[in-house]
Amino acid sequence: MSEDAAEPVRELVDAVYRSESRRVLATLIRLLGEFDLAEEALHDAFTAAVERWPRDGVPANPRAWLVSVGRFKAIDTLRRRVRFDASLAVLAQRLEADTSADTGGDEEGVEDDRLRLIFTCCHPALPPDAQVALTLREVCGLTTEEIARAFLTSAPTVAQRIVRAKGKIRDARIPYQLPSRADLPDRLDTVLRVVYLVFNEGYSASSGESLTRHDLSSEAIRLGRLLIELLPEPEAVGLLALMLLHESRRSARTSPAGELVLLDDQDRSLWHRDQIAEGSALVERALSSRRFGPYTLQAAIAAVHAESPSAAATDWAQIVGLYDVLARADPSPVIELNRAAAVAMRDGPGAGLALIDAILVRGDLGDYHLAHSARADLCRRLGRTAEARASYERALGLTRQEPERRFLERRLGELSRY
Amino acid sequence: MRYLCLIYEDQKQMSAMSKSELDAFIGEYFAFTDDIKKSGHYLGGEALQPVQTATTVRVRNGKVSPTDGPFAETKEQLGGFYLINARDLNDAIQVAAKIPGARWGSVEVRPIMEFDQQ
């Protein structure tokens, strides 16, 4: 085949890599029983594809071909290593003898492998930051450098987390399997927490390397979509809805100058209608299952906001009602704080302030800047300027985000005009 | 694969138990040990005397120095262990979760380092 003819094939290999490499990897890990060996095999299989497909033609089922070639390459690798480590002989023999090995031809088997990979990367025996790094690396295919940039940390730190996690999977023998029915709710919780953590990391940082950060949110949404495709549990559906509804407001959350814009003041024409429609439909779906939890309830609250034409026209009574249910399902001071802000909108700032003060008096959220800025805002609306100033200053002392700092300083500046 | 399950318990909580509570607790341990013998997980296991009876031994420059301790700085102390055989970590976690002490204290599950016998 000539050079001219090889070019389209190379593009095809690239396309297959983008769409299939994570599936091939997931199956190879099951067949080979080891992450590093599977990654090497994946790399070897695609190298072989670049060499052979232009010459021999593209196989009818590229994925099955890649799994099969990867498996044989791994057996070669093991045979070479046996010279240094005799214990590998057994594994190499077992792999060679296992001719019935499922090479990822059938759809269902492949999807199970992808789920196995997700559940293994998010195994609760791994530290949370390692779960995040490993999921982004193995399930999403991000490079170590990309993960490091997104989390504002160094590549060697991320690499070390991943190496340690793989070491624990191997040495403590974390199995490559789907959780049992009985374990599924807890194990799914861990997976959802990892996905939400990735999303939040991309969502709550609104300055600096905004582009990379935005990629992280899209990556989380992609993971969320993959998850409900493989395992349509109500809370997974609820989490995807929540992410889409938050994401729909992204461009309205910051002014052109990069300043933070609160929900009440956002230009709602900038909200992304397609994401709102998709998110709202998913909320309905999760709610109708009657097995929903905190993610679905938060998504339902976000949906009420998303469908309101303005802050004033928002159905605050419904929002307070949803917070009541949420506070029972997942009691936490932060949820109480958000409920207090909704009560302030429904019943007036005085009612909200009493609730926030009750939380602070109890000794909760004293170090949480948003509790103090919410309190400051309500005091400002009640005309209690001195108290508002004290609370804004307290919030300012606690925040670590630059846009939030500028926002609070602006509010303080406005106060002094009264 | 072999795992060591190290059981950490609050000794104060244990010593505050009444005679009947303690008997029931020990009964649970006997029942648990029977269960994991039947399931084939059991390889060994013992309860330890309280931490006040412990002695720490160090050898420095060839000199043996036995001292009292370790001192009970943390609330939970090593109170006993099981050595089990499990298929994988998930299997080991299932076994560890049924150890009676896991409901009050905690159980550390550590894979045993296997050396090649050449």
Interface residues (C-beta under 8 A of the other chain):
Chain A: A86 S87 H123 A125 D171 A172 R173 I174 P175 Q177 P179 D183
Chain B: M1 R87 D88 L89 N90 D91 I93 V109 P111 D116
